[in-house]
Amino acid sequence: MRPDVSELSEFYSCPLGGVARRLLAHRIRSVWPNVAGEAVLGLGFAAPFMRLFRNEAQRLLLGMPDEQGAVRWPQEGPVCSFLASETELPLETSSVDRVLAVHCLEHCGMSRPLLREIWRVLTPEGRLLLVVPNRRGVWARMDTTPFGHGHPYSRGQVQRLLGDCLYDATGWWPSLFMPPANLRLVLKTAIAWERIGLFAWPAFAGVLIVEAQKQVYAPIKGTRPPARAKLQTAPRGLASSEVSREAVRCPAPPPQTRSAASSQGLFQRNGV
């Protein structure tokens, strides 16, 4: 069941959600340090992380699924958020340079149509950044956070899913190693949990962050092979390769030339 937009907003407003937002935002920013002059699209509930690119990107769009609901974003200035189906985005083909999907893939029942629709709106060099709950992590087993809802994924599942939808995974970053507990001690040591877990137990991260690039296959125009010349029958004592070379080097004259040559020899023999 997909969480409501009010539940997602409430989670990121609590202390645990605030720490999770800062940790994920730091990792997202390290993956995309510069998006100047590009169009960035957020899908799912990416509002807490889109503010990273407000003063940098050329255009920001925030698409929220109709089953979840939408909120006004940003609170000041022109509205960039819109309500739409994730598999039928109201965007032109090859109109977006980067797509950030948070709380999106795990809640979508049609994962392949979703990724194909993202593939459609991405430019030929476009990149997709997925944030999905890890199947082995503790966060996917606790329903007190939004990462405990929906379908969690393993790294192998995400890899196969991206390959089937014409993406090439370019990098993996596990994150959220702290326990999903709203305790003061856990929240104060969140950075330490992140550093230790990255080296001690990377397979048990709370979420998986993967960047994928759109693959574009250009059709290869084949050329028709030249017709093979008919080989003459090699005379006795002469190799067929020699006949072929002689035929190529000294092609037989056309029929009219042969007729003229035979007539000229006949006239010479008759003394004409």
Secondary structure, DSSP 4 states (H G I P E B T S, - for coil): -PPPHHHHHHHHHSHHHHHHHHHHHHHHHHH-S--TT-EEEEEES-HHHHGGGTTT-SEEEEEEETTT----SSSSSS--EEEEBTTB-SS-TT-EEEEEEES-GGG-S-HHHHHHHHHHHEEEEEEEEEEEEBTTSSGGG-TTSGGGSS--B-HHHHHHHHHHTTEEEEEEEEE--S-S---HHHHHTHHHHHHHHHHH-GGG-SEEEEEEEE---PPP-PPPPPPPPPPPPPPTTS-HHHHHHHHHHSPPPPHHHHHHHHHHHHHHHTT-
